[in-house]
């Protein structure tokens, strides 16, 4: 198994809940503290700053870099979409009629697209803050994470719909059922091979779907690993978190899987992102970030 170096950087107490992480245009990494209601920034020198001064009341969840150089995030309980600029100034946009915003990604149309888990829809917020909604034809499907695909569309997981969805910027939605019952897909990312890669938290597998809808699944050594988030790494492979076993995993585009234990047992790894330093960064809900440097 290839060697990796793993270090942990403490960023909060054990109850603050580092959850999602994203690389930003300013060369830093930004992360959410879902239970503490804060947004964190890690500079290249390892210095950590939390924003805003007063905690947010809406459980900031998923965070992503926007086309405007700012970071955008979802407030799951607060039913808002947030924006934080490089200086830490936060703006918040209420989602009319709520819906439980969860995943968020920059779309090819210059807007941010997000999932609404409770109402089974997608949302879109433009640069002017205007929010529109797109229905997904899977009642109770629970859209979870979302990413921009190589085909000019948005791709998303349907956690309870056991499917992967595709939405065009015009709002046309196609749904692709998964072959494994109870797969419960969560994380999704565009791969280096022109396909979309996703995690099956319920089945203990990593999935791959082409832009034409062909699905392949790759079993993990432990079916109870509960893979959660996934991202494309700097080495041409896909990297993912195993929430259930406190590992970080790697899968090649050919489906070869390897796993690496994180230093702290029970650390609850969730979000993962490729950093500007050539490492993978993982949000550990117990209060730290892990830096995973491939050999």
Phi, psi and omega in degrees: 000131180302146182281141171230152174254129182235127176234155177243139176242114179289130182236350183196176170287172185289348183256000185283328172080058169307126190236307181233158184214147181211145173279144185241161179297342181276007178083005179255173172247136180243143183217160178258146170247093193296323183274332181271348179070038182230162173243128182252154176230129176250116179283170181299334179272006178089000180287134183250131175232139179250142178230157342282187181296319177261133181301147174280149185260008189248013181059072177300131192243281184258144183228146181209156175283134179263170181288352183261009180084358178260172174256139180241143183216159178261145171247101190297309181281328182278352180053052178224160168248128182251157177224131176233129181270179186297337178272000178091006178282130187249133171239146184229137183240113178297141175270112181304131180069010173064208179133351179077065179297136184233271181286155179209144181205151174286132180264171181286353183261010180083003179253170171258136179247142182217161179262151176239099188294319187288324184258356176068042182229172166252153174237158178224131175236125180272178181297336179274001180085359180286132183248131173236164184236148178234120179289148175245126188281048177224092181303130180073015186287339180053071173305133189245275180257161186214149179209157174279135179264171180284355185257014180079014179241171173258135179243140186214157178265145174248096190300314179264352176271354179051049186205167172245136180248156177227131179231132174279160176301338177280351177097013176276126187245134173238141182240134180242109179295149177268149183287334183267127177292141177069025181294324178050061183297146180233277185287152178208145181208157173280132181266168180286352183260010180083005177251173174255139180243142185213163179257145175247091186293331181278333184253353181068042181225161168252134182247157177226133177229131177282167179291349174264000173098011179276129187249137169232149181231143182234117184286141173272157181303324179248113181298342180264018183293334180055063177299137190242290182250160183211146179211158174281132181267172180285353185257012180082008177247176175254138180241143185214161178260146174245098183298320186287333185241004179056047175239162164246137184243163179223134176229132177280167180292348175269357176094010178280126187251138169225156183228148180227124180289140174279154188298330185253121178297143176065028185280353176056066178290133178239269185289155178214142179212150173279127182268168179289352182264009180083006179253166170261135180246134187236132175274122180255120189296343181277005170121018183214169168246140176255134176254116184249112182254113178294154178297000000 
